[in-house]
Amino acid sequence: MIFLFLDVFKALILEIISFIFDFILHIDQHLVSIVSEYQTWTYLILFLIIFAETGFVVTPFLPGDSLLFAAGALVAKGDTGLNLYLLALLLLIAAVLGNTLNYYLGSHFGKKVFKPENRILKLEYYQKTQAFFEQHGAKAVIFSRFLPIFRTVAPFVAGVGHMPLKKYSLYNFIGGLSWIVSFLVLGYFFGNLPVVKQHFSLVVLGIIIVSLLPAVYAALKPKFSKS
């Protein structure tokens, strides 16, 4: 009975992972389906995704950058009923509130939640983000918005380090505004170009890779320095 349960659980996990990958790589198609089925409620769905990615340290896998780019492209098509300015405002609120919640969670729970054996809250995530803060100071709150994983962990680490709330809130707003507007606008103006539409999955993959490059560089730099 226990082995049967484990097999079902593993199958469920694999199915969820498969869905997440498919959603990320074909996010334009999924957004079209969401708008078609839920219409105005699409605002709330996108709000919740952005809020969850920025608000909970356990959800760094959610597709923030590609979601914003695809949403901007979808609005530009003009037949969705979505308003770019309203969408930008709501997603900015979601990003700011999410990071603020994450900050408070960090200040309450501390770094003890990061453990070497933890596959989601890895200790190395905390250590690298802490080093990122030490290098860039409070501006790391802004920079981290454009870096997957760092974007989710940074506000938690800021809370662990008890960064002054007023100072954090200012950088939180600036970073959130820069992130939301830049990717929405990029998607709005470039997402519907024929070459982009034909290879949207590759564009999304490119966005993810480019976003991860600074983190990969930061991870490899110490190794090359030692050698």
C-alpha positions as protocol buffer text, in pm:
chain_id: "A"
residue {
  index: 1
  type: MET
  ca { x: 0 y: 0 z: 0 }
}
residue {
  index: 2
  type: ILE
  ca { x: 281 y: 239 z: 92 }
}
residue {
  index: 3
  type: PHE
  ca { x: 471 y: 162 z: -230 }
}
residue {
  index: 4
  type: LEU
  ca { x: 154 y: 221 z: -433 }
}
residue {
  index: 5
  type: PHE
  ca { x: 108 y: 557 z: -263 }
}
residue {
  index: 6
  type: LEU
  ca { x: 471 y: 650 z: -336 }
}
residue {
  index: 7
  type: ASP
  ca { x: 432 y: 556 z: -703 }
}
residue {
  index: 8
  type: VAL
  ca { x: 117 y: 767 z: -732 }
}
residue {
  index: 9
  type: PHE
  ca { x: 289 y: 1056 z: -553 }
}
residue {
  index: 10
  type: LYS
  ca { x: 593 y: 1037 z: -783 }
}
residue {
  index: 11
  type: ALA
  ca { x: 369 y: 1026 z: -1089 }
}
residue {
  index: 12
  type: LEU
  ca { x: 182 y: 1332 z: -960 }
}
residue {
  index: 13
  type: ILE
  ca { x: 505 y: 1524 z: -900 }
}
residue {
  index: 14
  type: LEU
  ca { x: 634 y: 1438 z: -1248 }
}
residue {
  index: 15
  type: GLU
  ca { x: 303 y: 1548 z: -1398 }
}
residue {
  index: 16
  type: ILE
  ca { x: 320 y: 1881 z: -1212 }
}
residue {
  index: 17
  type: ILE
  ca { x: 681 y: 1938 z: -1324 }
}
residue {
  index: 18
  type: SER
  ca { x: 587 y: 1851 z: -1682 }
}
residue {
  index: 19
  type: PHE
  ca { x: 297 y: 2097 z: -1669 }
}
residue {
  index: 20
  type: ILE
  ca { x: 520 y: 2374 z: -1530 }
}
residue {
  index: 21
  type: PHE
  ca { x: 777 y: 2325 z: -1808 }
}
residue {
  index: 22
  type: ASP
  ca { x: 504 y: 2317 z: -2072 }
}
residue {
  index: 23
  type: PHE
  ca { x: 340 y: 2627 z: -1925 }
}
residue {
  index: 24
  type: ILE
  ca { x: 669 y: 2818 z: -1928 }
}
residue {
  index: 25
  type: LEU
  ca { x: 776 y: 2719 z: -2280 }
}
residue {
  index: 26
  type: HIS
  ca { x: 429 y: 2770 z: -2431 }
}
residue {
  index: 27
  type: ILE
  ca { x: 320 y: 3049 z: -2203 }
}
residue {
  index: 28
  type: ASP
  ca { x: 175 y: 3254 z: -2492 }
}
residue {
  index: 29
  type: GLN
  ca { x: -67 y: 2974 z: -2581 }
}
residue {
  index: 30
  type: HIS
  ca { x: -164 y: 2919 z: -2218 }
}
residue {
  index: 31
  type: LEU
  ca { x: -231 y: 3290 z: -2168 }
}
residue {
  index: 32
  type: VAL
  ca { x: -460 y: 3293 z: -2472 }
}
residue {
  index: 33
  type: SER
  ca { x: -654 y: 3003 z: -2321 }
}
residue {
  index: 34
  type: ILE
  ca { x: -671 y: 3176 z: -1982 }
}
residue {
  index: 35
  type: VAL
  ca { x: -803 y: 3500 z: -2134 }
}
residue {
  index: 36
  type: SER
  ca { x: -1053 y: 3310 z: -2346 }
}
residue {
  index: 37
  type: GLU
  ca { x: -1186 y: 3113 z: -2051 }
}
residue {
  index: 38
  type: TYR
  ca { x: -1161 y: 3361 z: -1764 }
}
residue {
  index: 39
  type: GLN
  ca { x: -1167 y: 3701 z: -1943 }
}
residue {
  index: 40
  type: THR
  ca { x: -1154 y: 3979 z: -1680 }
}
residue {
  index: 41
  type: TRP
  ca { x: -1048 y: 3730 z: -1413 }
}
residue {
  index: 42
  type: THR
  ca { x: -720 y: 3705 z: -1605 }
}
residue {
  index: 43
  type: TYR
  ca { x: -605 y: 4014 z: -1414 }
}
residue {
  index: 44
  type: LEU
  ca { x: -648 y: 3826 z: -1086 }
}
residue {
  index: 45
  type: ILE
  ca { x: -476 y: 3510 z: -1214 }
}
residue {
  index: 46
  type: LEU
  ca { x: -168 y: 3704 z: -1332 }
}
residue {
  index: 47
  type: PHE
  ca { x: -173 y: 3906 z: -1009 }
}
residue {
  index: 48
  type: LEU
  ca { x: -163 y: 3585 z: -803 }
}
residue {
  index: 49
  type: ILE
  ca { x: 122 y: 3433 z: -1009 }
}
residue {
  index: 50
  type: ILE
  ca { x: 342 y: 3742 z: -970 }
}
residue {
  index: 51
  type: PHE
  ca { x: 248 y: 3772 z: -602 }
}
residue {
  index: 52
  type: ALA
  ca { x: 331 y: 3406 z: -538 }
}
residue {
  index: 53
  type: GLU
  ca { x: 668 y: 3421 z: -718 }
}
residue {
  index: 54
  type: THR
  ca { x: 779 y: 3728 z: -525 }
}
residue {
  index: 55
  type: GLY
  ca { x: 598 y: 3658 z: -198 }
}
residue {
  index: 56
  type: PHE
  ca { x: 686 y: 3298 z: -114 }
}
residue {
  index: 57
  type: VAL
  ca { x: 1047 y: 3185 z: -93 }
}
residue {
  index: 58
  type: VAL
  ca { x: 941 y: 2831 z: -193 }
}
residue {
  index: 59
  type: THR
  ca { x: 814 y: 2933 z: -540 }
}
residue {
  index: 60
  type: PRO
  ca { x: 1122 y: 3052 z: -734 }
}
residue {
  index: 61
  type: PHE
  ca { x: 1022 y: 2832 z: -1031 }
}
residue {
  index: 62
  type: LEU
  ca { x: 726 y: 3048 z: -1136 }
}
residue {
  index: 63
  type: PRO
  ca { x: 777 y: 3221 z: -1475 }
}
residue {
  index: 64
  type: GLY
  ca { x: 795 y: 3592 z: -1386 }
}
residue {
  index: 65
  type: ASP
  ca { x: 1000 y: 3734 z: -1676 }
}
residue {
  index: 66
  type: SER
  ca { x: 845 y: 3525 z: -1952 }
}
residue {
  index: 67
  type: LEU
  ca { x: 496 y: 3577 z: -1808 }
}
residue {
  index: 68
  type: LEU
  ca { x: 533 y: 3955 z: -1821 }
}
residue {
  index: 69
  type: PHE
  ca { x: 676 y: 3944 z: -2174 }
}
residue {
  index: 70
  type: ALA
  ca { x: 396 y: 3717 z: -2298 }
}
residue {
  index: 71
  type: ALA
  ca { x: 131 y: 3928 z: -2124 }
}
residue {
  index: 72
  type: GLY
  ca { x: 262 y: 4243 z: -2294 }
}
residue {
  index: 73
  type: ALA
  ca { x: 252 y: 4068 z: -2632 }
}
residue {
  index: 74
  type: LEU
  ca { x: -101 y: 3946 z: -2565 }
}
residue {
  index: 75
  type: VAL
  ca { x: -226 y: 4295 z: -2478 }
}
residue {
  index: 76
  type: ALA
  ca { x: -70 y: 4433 z: -2797 }
}
residue {
  index: 77
  type: LYS
  ca { x: -286 y: 4201 z: -3008 }
}
residue {
  index: 78
  type: GLY
  ca { x: -582 y: 4420 z: -2911 }
}
residue {
  index: 79
  type: ASP
  ca { x: -852 y: 4151 z: -2906 }
}
residue {
  index: 80
  type: THR
  ca { x: -818 y: 4036 z: -2547 }
}
residue {
  index: 81
  type: GLY
  ca { x: -995 y: 4316 z: -2362 }
}
residue {
  index: 82
  type: LEU
  ca { x: -691 y: 4362 z: -2137 }
}
residue {
  index: 83
  type: ASN
  ca { x: -564 y: 4711 z: -2066 }
}
residue {
  index: 84
  type: LEU
  ca { x: -185 y: 4756 z: -2053 }
}
residue {
  index: 85
  type: TYR
  ca { x: -192 y: 5034 z: -1793 }
}
residue {
  index: 86
  type: LEU
  ca { x: -433 y: 4854 z: -1560 }
}
residue {
  index: 87
  type: LEU
  ca { x: -234 y: 4532 z: -1597 }
}
residue {
  index: 88
  type: ALA
  ca { x: 93 y: 4711 z: -1520 }
}
residue {
  index: 89
  type: LEU
  ca { x: -59 y: 4876 z: -1211 }
}
residue {
  index: 90
  type: LEU
  ca { x: -204 y: 4552 z: -1073 }
}
residue {
  index: 91
  type: LEU
  ca { x: 115 y: 4353 z: -1136 }
}
residue {
  index: 92
  type: LEU
  ca { x: 324 y: 4628 z: -976 }
}
residue {
  index: 93
  type: ILE
  ca { x: 105 y: 4607 z: -666 }
}
residue {
  index: 94
  type: ALA
  ca { x: 143 y: 4227 z: -670 }
}
residue {
  index: 95
  type: ALA
  ca { x: 523 y: 4252 z: -701 }
}
residue {
  index: 96
  type: VAL
  ca { x: 558 y: 4509 z: -421 }
}
residue {
  index: 97
  type: LEU
  ca { x: 317 y: 4332 z: -185 }
}
residue {
  index: 98
  type: GLY
  ca { x: 479 y: 3995 z: -260 }
}
residue {
  index: 99
  type: ASN
  ca { x: 827 y: 4118 z: -178 }
}
residue {
  index: 100
  type: THR
  ca { x: 699 y: 4290 z: 136 }
}
residue {
  index: 101
  type: LEU
  ca { x: 541 y: 3967 z: 258 }
}
residue {
  index: 102
  type: ASN
  ca { x: 863 y: 3780 z: 178 }
}
residue {
  index: 103
  type: TYR
  ca { x: 1060 y: 4040 z: 374 }
}
residue {
  index: 104
  type: TYR
  ca { x: 840 y: 3990 z: 682 }
}
residue {
  index: 105
  type: LEU
  ca { x: 867 y: 3612 z: 651 }
}
residue {
  index: 106
  type: GLY
  ca { x: 1246 y: 3645 z: 645 }
}
residue {
  index: 107
  type: SER
  ca { x: 1251 y: 3872 z: 949 }
}
residue {
  index: 108
  type: HIS
  ca { x: 1029 y: 3626 z: 1137 }
}
residue {
  index: 109
  type: PHE
  ca { x: 1178 y: 3287 z: 1046 }
}
residue {
  index: 110
  type: GLY
  ca { x: 1542 y: 3382 z: 983 }
}
residue {
  index: 111
  type: LYS
  ca { x: 1800 y: 3186 z: 786 }
}
residue {
  index: 112
  type: LYS
  ca { x: 1733 y: 2862 z: 976 }
}
residue {
  index: 113
  type: VAL
  ca { x: 1486 y: 2757 z: 704 }
}
residue {
  index: 114
  type: PHE
  ca { x: 1776 y: 2719 z: 457 }
}
residue {
  index: 115
  type: LYS
  ca { x: 1939 y: 2379 z: 499 }
}
residue {
  index: 116
  type: PRO
  ca { x: 2203 y: 2191 z: 294 }
}
residue {
  index: 117
  type: GLU
  ca { x: 1971 y: 1893 z: 244 }
}
residue {
  index: 118
  type: ASN
  ca { x: 1672 y: 2107 z: 140 }
}
residue {
  index: 119
  type: ARG
  ca { x: 1610 y: 2083 z: -236 }
}
residue {
  index: 120
  type: ILE
  ca { x: 1394 y: 2397 z: -254 }
}
residue {
  index: 121
  type: LEU
  ca { x: 1531 y: 2622 z: 20 }
}
residue {
  index: 122
  type: LYS
  ca { x: 1895 y: 2538 z: -46 }
}
residue {
  index: 123
  type: LEU
  ca { x: 2154 y: 2684 z: 187 }
}
residue {
  index: 124
  type: GLU
  ca { x: 2361 y: 2787 z: -115 }
}
residue {
  index: 125
  type: TYR
  ca { x: 2072 y: 3007 z: -235 }
}
residue {
  index: 126
  type: TYR
  ca { x: 2090 y: 3198 z: 91 }
}
residue {
  index: 127
  type: GLN
  ca { x: 2469 y: 3220 z: 87 }
}
residue {
  index: 128
  type: LYS
  ca { x: 2486 y: 3345 z: -274 }
}
residue {
  index: 129
  type: THR
  ca { x: 2208 y: 3596 z: -219 }
}
residue {
  index: 130
  type: GLN
  ca { x: 2375 y: 3718 z: 100 }
}
residue {
  index: 131
  type: ALA
  ca { x: 2701 y: 3764 z: -94 }
}
residue {
  index: 132
  type: PHE
  ca { x: 2504 y: 3950 z: -361 }
}
residue {
  index: 133
  type: PHE
  ca { x: 2370 y: 4187 z: -94 }
}
residue {
  index: 134
  type: GLU
  ca { x: 2716 y: 4242 z: 51 }
}
residue {
  index: 135
  type: GLN
  ca { x: 2851 y: 4331 z: -294 }
}
residue {
  index: 136
  type: HIS
  ca { x: 2570 y: 4560 z: -411 }
}
residue {
  index: 137
  type: GLY
  ca { x: 2415 y: 4680 z: -86 }
}
residue {
  index: 138
  type: ALA
  ca { x: 2051 y: 4785 z: -83 }
}
residue {
  index: 139
  type: LYS
  ca { x: 2060 y: 4821 z: -462 }
}
residue {
  index: 140
  type: ALA
  ca { x: 2061 y: 4441 z: -471 }
}
residue {
  index: 141
  type: VAL
  ca { x: 1685 y: 4464 z: -403 }
}
residue {
  index: 142
  type: ILE
  ca { x: 1651 y: 4635 z: -743 }
}
residue {
  index: 143
  type: PHE
  ca { x: 1902 y: 4418 z: -931 }
}
residue {
  index: 144
  type: SER
  ca { x: 1755 y: 4095 z: -795 }
}
residue {
  index: 145
  type: ARG
  ca { x: 1422 y: 4170 z: -963 }
}
residue {
  index: 146
  type: PHE
  ca { x: 1580 y: 4073 z: -1295 }
}
residue {
  index: 147
  type: LEU
  ca { x: 1739 y: 3750 z: -1168 }
}
residue {
  index: 148
  type: PRO
  ca { x: 1536 y: 3430 z: -1128 }
}
residue {
  index: 149
  type: ILE
  ca { x: 1572 y: 3261 z: -785 }
}
residue {
  index: 150
  type: PHE
  ca { x: 1752 y: 3574 z: -653 }
}
residue {
  index: 151
  type: ARG
  ca { x: 1425 y: 3761 z: -717 }
}
residue {
  index: 152
  type: THR
  ca { x: 1241 y: 3525 z: -481 }
}
residue {
  index: 153
  type: VAL
  ca { x: 1513 y: 3478 z: -219 }
}
residue {
  index: 154
  type: ALA
  ca { x: 1642 y: 3839 z: -197 }
}
residue {
  index: 155
  type: PRO
  ca { x: 1347 y: 3992 z: -6 }
}
residue {
  index: 156
  type: PHE
  ca { x: 1360 y: 3700 z: 240 }
}
residue {
  index: 157
  type: VAL
  ca { x: 1733 y: 3758 z: 295 }
}
residue {
  index: 158
  type: ALA
  ca { x: 1669 y: 4132 z: 338 }
}
residue {
  index: 159
  type: GLY
  ca { x: 1423 y: 4043 z: 614 }
}
residue {
  index: 160
  type: VAL
  ca { x: 1671 y: 3802 z: 775 }
}
residue {
  index: 161
  type: GLY
  ca { x: 1930 y: 4081 z: 777 }
}
residue {
  index: 162
  type: HIS
  ca { x: 1675 y: 4327 z: 922 }
}
residue {
  index: 163
  type: MET
  ca { x: 1727 y: 4589 z: 652 }
}
residue {
  index: 164
  type: PRO
  ca { x: 1536 y: 4903 z: 762 }
}
residue {
  index: 165
  type: LEU
  ca { x: 1180 y: 4870 z: 634 }
}
residue {
  index: 166
  type: LYS
  ca { x: 1158 y: 5225 z: 493 }
}
residue {
  index: 167
  type: LYS
  ca { x: 1480 y: 5181 z: 301 }
}
residue {
  index: 168
  type: TYR
  ca { x: 1375 y: 4837 z: 179 }
}
residue {
  index: 169
  type: SER
  ca { x: 1030 y: 4961 z: 72 }
}
residue {
  index: 170
  type: LEU
  ca { x: 1181 y: 5234 z: -146 }
}
residue {
  index: 171
  type: TYR
  ca { x: 1412 y: 4994 z: -329 }
}
residue {
  index: 172
  type: ASN
  ca { x: 1134 y: 4738 z: -344 }
}
residue {
  index: 173
  type: PHE
  ca { x: 906 y: 4984 z: -527 }
}
residue {
  index: 174
  type: ILE
  ca { x: 1179 y: 5101 z: -767 }
}
residue {
  index: 175
  type: GLY
  ca { x: 1280 y: 4744 z: -849 }
}
residue {
  index: 176
  type: GLY
  ca { x: 922 y: 4628 z: -892 }
}
residue {
  index: 177
  type: LEU
  ca { x: 835 y: 4920 z: -1118 }
}
residue {
  index: 178
  type: SER
  ca { x: 1145 y: 4870 z: -1333 }
}
residue {
  index: 179
  type: TRP
  ca { x: 1084 y: 4496 z: -1367 }
}
residue {
  index: 180
  type: ILE
  ca { x: 712 y: 4506 z: -1444 }
}
residue {
  index: 181
  type: VAL
  ca { x: 726 y: 4797 z: -1690 }
}
residue {
  index: 182
  type: SER
  ca { x: 1037 y: 4683 z: -1878 }
}
residue {
  index: 183
  type: PHE
  ca { x: 916 y: 4330 z: -1955 }
}
residue {
  index: 184
  type: LEU
  ca { x: 557 y: 4434 z: -2027 }
}
residue {
  index: 185
  type: VAL
  ca { x: 678 y: 4702 z: -2269 }
}
residue {
  index: 186
  type: LEU
  ca { x: 927 y: 4467 z: -2436 }
}
residue {
  index: 187
  type: GLY
  ca { x: 649 y: 4214 z: -2490 }
}
residue {
  index: 188
  type: TYR
  ca { x: 408 y: 4483 z: -2608 }
}
residue {
  index: 189
  type: PHE
  ca { x: 639 y: 4616 z: -2879 }
}
residue {
  index: 190
  type: PHE
  ca { x: 831 y: 4304 z: -2980 }
}
residue {
  index: 191
  type: GLY
  ca { x: 617 y: 4007 z: -2880 }
}
residue {
  index: 192
  type: ASN
  ca { x: 406 y: 4015 z: -3196 }
}
residue {
  index: 193
  type: LEU
  ca { x: 685 y: 4046 z: -3449 }
}
residue {
  index: 194
  type: PRO
  ca { x: 650 y: 3755 z: -3696 }
}
residue {
  index: 195
  type: VAL
  ca { x: 992 y: 3609 z: -3613 }
}
residue {
  index: 196
  type: VAL
  ca { x: 916 y: 3626 z: -3238 }
}
residue {
  index: 197
  type: LYS
  ca { x: 569 y: 3473 z: -3276 }
}
residue {
  index: 198
  type: GLN
  ca { x: 705 y: 3187 z: -3485 }
}
residue {
  index: 199
  type: HIS
  ca { x: 975 y: 3105 z: -3231 }
}
residue {
  index: 200
  type: PHE
  ca { x: 808 y: 3218 z: -2909 }
}
residue {
  index: 201
  type: SER
  ca { x: 924 y: 2913 z: -2711 }
}
residue {
  index: 202
  type: LEU
  ca { x: 1285 y: 2983 z: -2810 }
}
residue {
  index: 203
  type: VAL
  ca { x: 1244 y: 3349 z: -2714 }
}
residue {
  index: 204
  type: VAL
  ca { x: 1108 y: 3248 z: -2373 }
}
residue {
  index: 205
  type: LEU
  ca { x: 1397 y: 3004 z: -2331 }
}
residue {
  index: 206
  type: GLY
  ca { x: 1637 y: 3283 z: -2431 }
}
residue {
  index: 207
  type: ILE
  ca { x: 1487 y: 3518 z: -2171 }
}
residue {
  index: 208
  type: ILE
  ca { x: 1533 y: 3252 z: -1903 }
}
residue {
  index: 209
  type: ILE
  ca { x: 1894 y: 3180 z: -2005 }
}
residue {
  index: 210
  type: VAL
  ca { x: 1990 y: 3549 z: -2024 }
}
residue {
  index: 211
  type: SER
  ca { x: 1827 y: 3611 z: -1685 }
}
residue {
  index: 212
  type: LEU
  ca { x: 2023 y: 3323 z: -1533 }
}
residue {
  index: 213
  type: LEU
  ca { x: 2362 y: 3422 z: -1678 }
}
residue {
  index: 214
  type: PRO
  ca { x: 2454 y: 3667 z: -1398 }
}
residue {
  index: 215
  type: ALA
  ca { x: 2374 y: 3403 z: -1137 }
}
residue {
  index: 216
  type: VAL
  ca { x: 2581 y: 3141 z: -1323 }
}
residue {
  index: 217
  type: TYR
  ca { x: 2868 y: 3389 z: -1354 }
}
residue {
  index: 218
  type: ALA
  ca { x: 2851 y: 3468 z: -982 }
}
residue {
  index: 219
  type: ALA
  ca { x: 2858 y: 3097 z: -900 }
}
residue {
  index: 220
  type: LEU
  ca { x: 3151 y: 3015 z: -1129 }
}
residue {
  index: 221
  type: LYS
  ca { x: 3364 y: 3323 z: -1067 }
}
residue {
  index: 222
  type: PRO
  ca { x: 3504 y: 3206 z: -728 }
}
residue {
  index: 223
  type: LYS
  ca { x: 3602 y: 2868 z: -879 }
}
residue {
  index: 224
  type: PHE
  ca { x: 3792 y: 3030 z: -1165 }
}
residue {
  index: 225
  type: SER
  ca { x: 3953 y: 3278 z: -925 }
}
residue {
  index: 226
  type: LYS
  ca { x: 4083 y: 2995 z: -707 }
}
residue {
  index: 227
  type: SER
  ca { x: 4219 y: 2807 z: -1007 }
}
